[in-house]
């Protein structure tokens, strides 16, 4: 068979069987599930697409579906004759042995639609590499991976990219809200495991498809916050986590996580401290992490955006869902050539935001800050302080600073750390306080921390007044 007369995979019998089942018994549980889950564009036959779209619309409006009501609805919308008239609907119902098999018919329809999708995407990939389109080899590989990832997403979830009618979106949203209420834990956003930060982010928490940026000057605890969240997502949320470390080797990342999970000072791994209770906690933490190996670490030096995209897509294919992707940190990544560093890193942050949406996950990205913030009286970071990329404010959904007063004031509590949520496109902003001891974070009394900060500010103002007055 030549390419010109190639007929894409489909099953008109299965498509008729789905439609016939709905006409026979639309109110059965199996038929209701099919009406809620099967998309009209899964049908190959155009008339079947129109019939199914009308049936779904009627079901959404709580109208009973049978041969007469569906034909009347199609006639009202001017589509009845286009789909073969009442006679064709009657034939579909007559040729369907039983509505009890609707799930099997629907699965055949989905499988054939998936086959057609893969054929389209692979054809696009072949065209991509055969054409002279000015793209580099790396860009072609990235585009091909995106095309194949779209096919995987369509196969596993039925979701497709491109223009969609608003009534389809409404149906999807309704199902999403119903699922959210029936199983809140499975459909809420990501929690961090940092008690007071989660309280601020509630009830939406960190929405899937988001880019969460954490900025701080050196020694403030960026990696500690990142690994604390990663441990929580892997252990408590029980979701896969991908960690890309451009600063630390994988052994140091693991050591830090082990210290956090067991709440011990990691110095013991160097000075040979023989505290039996601490070592027991370490062994228990190792056992928990081994029993639930949900964290993958990549410490390749100078890694590229394309490498991160490829590894994350592969993890998504193998595990269906990624809870979180952590990157430590932005300005250590290799970039494509651009007029300025800001443009080069801006391309990366935009691509990471797109990757978070594509994989339906959260990307937590660490970034260094410009040194000139040290010249300000108030050294608490702003999103505009992000080094080498002014676009990061536009691309991220959340931007959080980490600040320790003790770095600048010897009299301040050395463990008290401020997590300052400057940007939250989905909810509140503000500051929460945590105690940072060794390599772990602990909740603290928020009211007391606020009072301590106010007292320090008052003392500082008093000292400045006394200095100016000469007292």
C-alpha positions as CSV (number, residue, x, y, z in Angstrom):
1,X,0.0,0.0,0.0
2,X,1.5,3.4,-1.0
3,X,1.7,6.4,1.2
4,X,-1.1,8.2,-0.8
5,X,-3.7,5.6,-0.1
6,X,-2.6,4.8,3.5
7,X,-5.6,4.7,5.8
8,X,-4.8,5.6,9.4
9,X,-5.6,3.1,12.2
10,X,-9.3,3.2,13.3
11,X,-12.3,1.0,14.0
12,X,-15.6,2.2,12.8
13,X,-17.3,-0.8,14.5
14,X,-15.9,0.2,17.9
15,X,-16.9,3.8,17.3
16,X,-20.5,2.7,16.4
17,X,-20.5,0.4,19.5
18,X,-19.7,3.4,21.8
19,X,-22.5,5.5,20.3
20,X,-24.9,2.6,20.2
21,X,-24.2,1.9,23.9
22,X,-25.1,5.4,24.9
23,X,-28.3,5.2,22.9
24,X,-29.3,2.0,24.6
25,X,-28.5,2.9,28.2
26,X,-26.9,6.3,28.7
27,X,-27.5,6.4,32.5
28,X,-25.6,3.2,33.3
29,X,-22.4,3.7,35.3
30,X,-20.1,2.5,32.5
31,X,-21.8,4.8,30.0
32,X,-21.5,7.8,32.3
33,X,-17.8,7.1,32.8
34,X,-17.3,6.9,29.1
35,X,-19.3,10.1,28.5
36,X,-17.0,11.9,31.0
37,X,-13.7,10.5,29.8
38,X,-13.8,9.9,26.1
39,X,-12.9,12.9,23.9
40,X,-14.7,13.6,20.6
41,X,-11.4,13.8,18.7
42,X,-10.6,10.2,19.6
43,X,-13.2,9.2,17.0
44,X,-11.8,8.9,13.4
45,X,-15.1,9.3,11.6
46,X,-16.2,13.0,11.4
47,X,-19.9,12.2,11.8
48,X,-19.1,10.1,14.9
49,X,-17.2,13.1,16.4
50,X,-20.3,15.3,15.9
51,X,-22.6,12.7,17.4
52,X,-20.4,12.2,20.4
53,X,-19.9,15.9,21.0
54,X,-23.7,16.4,21.0
55,X,-24.2,13.5,23.4
56,X,-21.6,14.8,25.8
57,X,-23.2,18.3,25.7
58,X,-26.6,16.8,26.5
59,X,-25.2,14.7,29.3
60,X,-23.5,17.8,30.8
61,X,-27.0,19.5,30.8
62,X,-28.5,16.5,32.6
63,X,-30.6,15.6,29.6
64,X,-31.6,12.0,29.0
65,X,-30.0,10.5,25.9
66,X,-31.8,8.0,23.6
67,X,-32.5,7.7,19.9
68,X,-35.2,10.3,19.8
69,X,-33.7,12.9,22.1
70,X,-30.2,12.7,20.5
71,X,-31.6,13.0,17.0
72,X,-33.8,16.0,18.0
73,X,-30.8,17.7,19.6
74,X,-28.7,17.2,16.5
75,X,-31.6,18.5,14.3
76,X,-31.8,21.6,16.5
77,X,-28.1,22.3,15.9
78,X,-28.4,21.6,12.2
79,X,-26.2,18.5,12.2
80,X,-28.7,15.6,11.9
81,X,-28.5,15.2,8.2
82,X,-24.7,15.7,8.2
83,X,-24.2,12.7,10.5
84,X,-26.6,10.4,8.5
85,X,-29.9,11.2,9.9
86,X,-32.2,9.3,12.3
87,X,-31.6,6.1,10.3
88,X,-27.9,6.1,11.0
89,X,-28.4,6.5,14.7
90,X,-31.0,3.7,14.7
91,X,-28.5,1.5,12.8
92,X,-25.7,2.2,15.4
93,X,-28.1,1.2,18.2
94,X,-29.3,-1.9,16.4
95,X,-25.8,-3.1,15.6
96,X,-24.6,-2.8,19.3
97,X,-25.1,-6.1,21.1
98,X,-25.0,-4.7,24.6
99,X,-24.2,-1.4,26.4
100,X,-22.4,-3.5,29.0
101,X,-19.4,-3.6,26.6
102,X,-19.1,0.2,26.2
103,X,-15.8,0.3,28.2
104,X,-14.2,-2.2,25.8
105,X,-15.5,-0.3,22.7
106,X,-14.2,2.9,24.1
107,X,-10.7,1.4,24.8
108,X,-10.4,0.3,21.2
109,X,-11.3,3.9,20.1
110,X,-8.7,5.3,22.4
111,X,-6.0,2.8,21.2
112,X,-6.6,3.6,17.6
113,X,-6.5,7.4,18.3
114,X,-3.2,6.8,20.2
115,X,-1.8,4.9,17.2
116,X,-2.8,7.8,14.9
117,X,-1.2,10.3,17.3
118,X,2.1,8.4,17.3
119,X,2.1,8.2,13.5
120,X,1.6,11.9,13.3
121,X,4.3,12.7,15.8
122,X,6.9,10.4,14.3
123,X,6.2,11.8,10.9
124,X,6.8,15.3,12.4
125,X,10.1,14.1,13.9
126,X,11.2,12.7,10.5
127,X,10.4,15.9,8.8
128,X,12.2,17.9,11.5
129,X,15.5,16.1,10.9
130,X,15.1,15.9,7.1
131,X,14.4,19.6,6.6
132,X,16.9,22.5,6.5
133,X,15.2,24.7,9.1
134,X,18.2,26.5,10.6
135,X,17.9,24.6,13.8
136,X,21.0,23.2,15.5
137,X,21.2,19.4,16.2
138,X,20.5,20.1,19.9
139,X,17.5,22.2,19.1
140,X,16.1,19.4,16.8
141,X,16.6,16.8,19.5
142,X,14.8,19.0,22.0
143,X,11.9,19.6,19.6
144,X,11.7,15.9,18.9
145,X,11.6,15.0,22.5
146,X,8.8,17.5,23.0
147,X,6.8,15.9,20.2
148,X,7.2,12.4,21.6
149,X,6.5,13.6,25.1
150,X,3.2,15.1,23.8
151,X,2.3,11.7,22.3
152,X,3.1,10.0,25.6
153,X,0.9,12.5,27.5
154,X,-1.9,11.9,25.0
155,X,-1.6,8.1,25.4
156,X,-1.5,8.1,29.2
157,X,-4.0,10.8,30.0
158,X,-5.9,11.6,26.8
159,X,-4.8,15.3,27.0
160,X,-3.7,17.0,23.8
161,X,-2.2,20.3,23.0
162,X,-3.7,22.8,20.6
163,X,-7.0,24.7,20.3
164,X,-9.8,23.3,22.3
165,X,-13.5,24.4,22.5
166,X,-14.4,26.0,25.8
167,X,-17.2,23.5,26.4
168,X,-14.5,20.7,26.4
169,X,-12.5,22.7,28.9
170,X,-15.5,23.3,31.1
171,X,-16.1,19.5,31.1
172,X,-12.5,18.8,32.0
173,X,-12.6,21.5,34.8
174,X,-15.8,20.1,36.2
175,X,-14.3,16.6,36.5
176,X,-11.2,18.1,38.0
177,X,-13.1,19.9,40.7
178,X,-15.2,16.8,41.5
179,X,-12.0,14.8,41.8
180,X,-10.4,17.5,44.0
181,X,-13.3,17.3,46.5
182,X,-13.5,13.5,46.4
183,X,-9.8,13.0,46.9
184,X,-8.2,16.3,48.1
185,X,-4.8,14.9,48.8
186,X,-4.4,13.5,45.3
187,X,-5.4,16.7,43.5
188,X,-4.0,19.6,45.6
189,X,-0.8,21.4,44.9
190,X,2.6,20.4,46.3
191,X,3.3,20.9,49.9
192,X,6.9,21.7,51.1
193,X,6.9,20.1,54.5
194,X,7.8,23.5,56.0
195,X,4.9,24.0,58.4
196,X,4.4,27.7,58.3
197,X,5.2,28.1,54.6
198,X,2.6,25.5,53.8
199,X,0.1,27.4,56.0
200,X,0.8,30.6,53.9
201,X,0.5,28.7,50.6
202,X,-2.7,26.9,51.6
203,X,-5.2,26.0,50.3
204,X,-3.8,25.8,46.8
205,X,-0.2,25.2,47.9
206,X,2.4,25.1,45.0
207,X,0.3,24.6,41.9
208,X,1.4,22.0,39.4
209,X,3.0,23.4,36.2
210,X,4.7,26.1,38.3
211,X,8.2,27.4,38.4
212,X,9.2,28.1,42.0
213,X,12.4,30.2,42.3
214,X,14.4,30.5,45.5
215,X,17.0,33.3,45.6
216,X,19.6,34.1,48.3
217,X,23.1,35.3,48.8
218,X,25.7,32.6,49.6
219,X,25.6,30.8,53.0
220,X,21.9,31.6,53.6
221,X,20.7,28.0,53.1
222,X,19.3,27.7,49.6
223,X,20.3,24.1,49.2
224,X,19.0,23.2,52.6
225,X,15.6,24.5,51.7
226,X,15.7,22.7,48.4
227,X,16.6,19.4,49.9
228,X,14.2,19.8,52.7
229,X,11.3,20.1,50.2
230,X,12.7,17.3,48.1
231,X,12.8,14.9,51.1
232,X,9.2,15.8,52.0
233,X,7.9,15.3,48.5
234,X,9.7,11.9,48.2
235,X,8.9,10.6,51.6
236,X,5.5,12.2,52.7
237,X,4.0,12.9,49.3
238,X,5.5,9.6,48.0
239,X,6.2,11.1,44.6
240,X,9.3,10.9,42.4
241,X,11.8,13.7,42.7
242,X,14.5,14.7,40.2
243,X,17.5,16.6,41.6
244,X,20.0,18.3,39.3
245,X,23.1,19.6,41.2
246,X,25.6,21.7,39.4
247,X,27.3,22.7,42.6
248,X,27.7,19.6,44.8
249,X,28.6,16.0,43.9
250,X,25.9,13.4,44.4
251,X,27.6,12.0,47.5
252,X,27.4,15.4,49.2
253,X,23.8,15.9,48.3
254,X,23.0,12.4,49.7
255,X,24.9,13.2,52.9
256,X,23.1,16.4,53.4
257,X,19.7,14.7,52.8
258,X,20.7,11.9,55.2
259,X,21.6,14.5,57.9
260,X,18.2,16.2,57.4
261,X,16.2,13.0,57.4
262,X,17.9,11.8,60.6
263,X,18.2,15.2,62.3
264,X,21.9,14.8,63.1
265,X,24.9,17.0,62.7
266,X,26.8,15.8,59.5
267,X,30.1,16.5,61.2
268,X,29.7,13.1,62.7
269,X,30.4,11.6,59.3
270,X,33.9,13.2,59.5
271,X,35.0,13.2,63.1
272,X,33.8,9.6,63.8
273,X,31.5,10.6,66.7
274,X,30.3,7.5,68.4
275,X,26.9,8.6,69.6
276,X,24.9,5.4,69.3
277,X,21.5,7.2,69.4
278,X,22.6,9.4,66.5
279,X,23.9,6.5,64.4
280,X,20.6,4.6,65.0
281,X,18.7,7.6,63.6
282,X,21.0,7.6,60.6
283,X,20.5,3.9,59.9
284,X,16.7,4.3,60.3
285,X,16.7,7.2,57.9
286,X,18.8,5.2,55.4
287,X,16.3,2.3,55.7
288,X,13.3,4.7,55.0
289,X,15.1,6.2,52.0
290,X,16.0,2.8,50.6
291,X,12.5,1.4,51.1
292,X,11.0,4.3,49.2
293,X,13.7,5.3,46.6
294,X,11.9,8.2,45.1
295,X,14.8,10.6,44.6
296,X,17.0,10.6,41.5
297,X,20.2,12.8,41.6
298,X,22.2,14.0,38.6
299,X,25.5,15.9,39.3
300,X,26.9,16.1,35.7
301,X,29.0,19.3,35.7
302,X,28.0,22.1,33.3
303,X,24.8,20.4,32.3
304,X,22.6,21.9,29.6
305,X,18.9,22.6,29.5
306,X,18.5,19.9,26.8
307,X,20.0,17.4,29.2
308,X,17.6,18.3,32.0
309,X,14.6,18.2,29.7
310,X,15.6,14.8,28.3
311,X,16.2,13.2,31.8
312,X,12.9,14.6,33.2
313,X,10.9,13.4,30.2
314,X,12.4,10.0,30.6
315,X,11.5,9.9,34.3
316,X,7.9,11.0,33.5
317,X,7.6,8.2,30.9
318,X,8.8,5.6,33.4
319,X,6.9,6.7,36.5
320,X,3.8,8.6,35.0
321,X,4.2,11.5,37.4
322,X,7.0,13.6,38.8
323,X,6.3,15.4,42.1
324,X,9.1,17.9,41.8
325,X,12.3,18.8,39.9
326,X,15.0,20.6,41.8
327,X,17.9,22.5,40.1
328,X,20.8,23.9,42.0
329,X,21.5,26.4,40.5
330,X,20.5,28.5,37.5
331,X,23.7,30.5,36.7
332,X,25.9,27.4,36.7
333,X,24.0,25.9,33.7
334,X,25.6,25.9,30.3
335,X,23.8,28.3,28.0
336,X,23.4,28.9,24.3
337,X,25.2,31.8,22.8
338,X,23.3,35.1,23.3
339,X,24.0,38.8,23.3
340,X,23.9,39.0,27.1
341,X,23.9,36.6,30.0
342,X,20.4,37.9,30.9
343,X,19.0,36.8,27.5
344,X,20.7,33.4,27.7
345,X,19.4,32.6,31.2
346,X,16.1,34.2,30.3
347,X,15.7,31.5,27.6
348,X,16.4,28.8,30.3
349,X,13.8,30.1,32.8
350,X,11.2,30.4,30.1
351,X,11.9,26.8,28.9
352,X,11.8,25.5,32.5
353,X,8.4,27.1,33.0
354,X,7.2,25.4,29.8
355,X,8.7,22.1,31.0
356,X,6.9,22.3,34.3
357,X,3.6,22.8,32.4
358,X,4.4,20.0,30.0
359,X,5.2,17.5,32.8
360,X,2.5,18.7,35.1
361,X,5.0,19.1,37.9
362,X,6.7,21.8,40.0
363,X,10.3,23.0,39.2
364,X,12.2,24.5,42.2
365,X,15.0,26.5,40.8
366,X,17.8,28.1,42.9
367,X,19.4,31.3,41.8
368,X,22.2,33.5,43.1
369,X,21.7,37.2,43.7
370,X,23.6,40.3,42.7
371,X,26.2,41.6,45.1
372,X,24.9,45.1,45.0
373,X,22.1,44.3,47.4
374,X,24.8,44.2,50.1
375,X,25.0,48.0,49.7
376,X,21.4,48.5,50.7
377,X,20.4,49.2,54.3
378,X,17.7,46.5,54.1
379,X,19.5,43.5,52.6
380,X,16.4,41.3,52.4
381,X,16.4,40.2,48.7
382,X,13.9,41.2,46.1
383,X,13.1,39.2,42.9
384,X,14.8,42.0,40.9
385,X,18.1,41.0,42.6
386,X,18.4,37.8,40.7
387,X,21.8,37.6,39.0
388,X,22.1,37.8,35.2
389,X,18.4,37.4,34.5
390,X,15.8,40.1,34.8
391,X,13.2,37.9,33.1
392,X,13.0,35.5,36.0
393,X,10.2,37.6,37.6
394,X,8.1,37.3,34.4
395,X,8.6,33.5,34.0
396,X,8.2,32.3,37.6
397,X,5.0,31.7,39.5
398,X,6.6,32.0,42.9
399,X,9.7,33.8,44.0
400,X,11.0,33.3,47.5
401,X,14.0,34.8,49.3
402,X,16.0,33.3,52.1
403,X,17.6,35.7,54.6
404,X,19.5,35.3,57.9
405,X,20.1,38.5,59.9
406,X,23.0,36.8,61.7
407,X,25.1,37.0,58.5
408,X,25.2,40.8,59.0
409,X,24.6,41.1,62.8
410,X,26.6,39.0,65.2
411,X,24.0,39.7,68.0
412,X,21.2,38.1,66.0
413,X,20.0,34.5,66.5
414,X,22.3,32.4,64.3
415,X,19.6,29.8,63.5
416,X,16.7,32.1,62.8
417,X,16.0,32.2,59.0
418,X,13.4,34.2,57.1
419,X,11.6,32.7,54.1
420,X,10.2,35.7,52.3
421,X,7.6,34.9,49.6
422,X,7.8,37.9,47.4
423,X,5.8,36.6,44.5
424,X,2.8,34.2,44.4
425,X,0.6,34.3,41.4
426,X,-1.9,32.0,43.0
427,X,-2.2,33.4,46.6
428,X,-0.7,35.3,49.5
429,X,2.8,36.6,50.0
430,X,4.6,37.3,53.2
431,X,7.4,36.1,55.6
432,X,7.7,33.0,57.7
433,X,10.4,32.1,60.1
434,X,12.3,28.8,60.6
435,X,15.2,27.6,62.7
436,X,18.1,26.4,60.5
437,X,20.3,24.1,62.6
438,X,23.1,22.0,61.1
439,X,21.6,21.1,57.7
440,X,17.9,20.9,58.7
441,X,14.9,23.2,59.1
442,X,12.7,23.3,62.2
443,X,9.5,25.2,62.8
444,X,9.6,28.1,65.3
445,X,7.2,30.4,67.1
446,X,6.2,32.9,64.5
447,X,5.0,35.5,67.0
448,X,8.2,35.4,69.0
449,X,10.3,35.7,65.8
450,X,8.4,38.7,64.7
451,X,8.8,40.4,68.1
452,X,12.6,39.6,68.0
453,X,12.9,41.2,64.6
454,X,11.0,44.3,65.8
455,X,13.2,44.6,68.9
456,X,16.4,44.3,66.8
457,X,15.1,47.0,64.4
458,X,14.2,49.3,67.4
459,X,17.7,48.8,68.9
460,X,19.4,49.5,65.6
461,X,17.4,52.8,65.2
462,X,18.2,53.8,68.7
463,X,22.0,53.1,68.1
464,X,21.9,55.2,64.9
465,X,20.1,58.1,66.7
466,X,22.7,57.9,69.5
467,X,25.6,57.9,67.1
468,X,24.2,61.0,65.2
469,X,23.5,62.8,68.5
470,X,26.9,62.1,69.9
471,X,25.7,60.2,73.0
